[in-house]
Amino acid sequence: MIYKFQSKADSDLFMNVGPAERILSIIGKSAGAQGIIEPSEMPAAIAALEAAVDAEEQARNAAMESAAADGQVVSAAQPIGLKQRSWPFIQMLKRCQEAQTPVVWGV
């Protein structure tokens, strides 16, 4: 399944089910066929996503430091994380918040 997030203030945003449902969970929304994020909910949603991104990056850095301290080879390649997955969604929320326009999916 592909989620299609829409708003009158921004272009449509398409996201695979896994990353979309993770993001929706972080912002306290139920994954489902339809939904809405009201402008009044956007500041908290943005803050929750930014906090989750920071937590993931801190955990990744701690794991890399621990592995390096144990003498393990640490790969320079990084998997695609929440930061990359959520960036377009956060930008959409910021633009929609400024325009006071909701974000919807499944309509």
Buried (B, 14 or more C-beta within 10 A) or exposed (E): EEBEBBBEBBEEBEBEEEBBBBBBEBBEBEBEEEBEBBBEBBEEBBEBBEEBBEEBBEEBEEEBEEEEEEEEEEEEEEEEEBBEBBEBBBEBBBBBBEEEBBBBBEE
